[in-house]
Amino acid sequence: MSVKVAVVYYSATGNVHQLAQAVAEGAEKAGAEVRLRRVPELAPDAAIDGNPAWRAHVDATGDKVEVATLADLEWADAYAFGSPTRYGNIAAQLKQYIDTTGGLWQGGVFADKPATAFTSAHNVHGGNESTLLALYNTFHHWGSVIVSPGFTDPSVYAAGGNPYGTAHPGANGAPEENVLQAARYQGERLTKIAKRLQGIAVD
């Protein structure tokens, strides 16, 4: 018996996409069935074309990663949400998707389900923690069980020591293995907590 994990994210230039893939890998390693989903891009082509890395990522993932629907959230037993930081908050693309979940929330779909978050800002102190906390505000309203990594594994320390969730400083380039390992651990931890909440034995 496995749990179902939805990894839902927005990524402009690809850093959060790589974190999302790592979270999904960790969840699968822990025995979860995973849906990796991206939210729709809202920015105009003129803005995307102004940043070659943004355009490259859009073109590379456009038909390779399925677009998130509300059905993915109904399906899941646990959630991992990822967003780049925008002035210390989540990106409009992910926020727009979250803002469509009112019916599910009213129906109690999210209640008692574990949820976690990950992010990437340009700088180490570029709003990573406030972005994660902003996502956790949504989880509070949903009645979800917040599963932060805390300081529960050496990989958290190796990736910079963020107990709220995996966070990558984009100025350093693409996420390196230490950060990806922390994201995998976060997905694994989310799955194990989901199993415990469902009464499934955890190794």
GISULVEN-V819737 format. One record per helix or strand of 3 or more residues. SS is the DSSP state (@ for helix, = for strand). FROM is the first residue (numbers start at 1). TO is the last residue. If there is no record, write none. Layout:
ss: {SS | SS}
from: {FROM | FROM}
to: {TO | TO}
This chain:
ss: {= | @ | = | @ | @ | @ | = | @ | @ | = | @ | @ | = | @ | @}
from: {4 | 15 | 33 | 45 | 52 | 70 | 78 | 92 | 102 | 114 | 128 | 154 | 167 | 170 | 177}
to: {9 | 29 | 38 | 49 | 61 | 75 | 86 | 98 | 106 | 121 | 142 | 158 | 169 | 172 | 197}
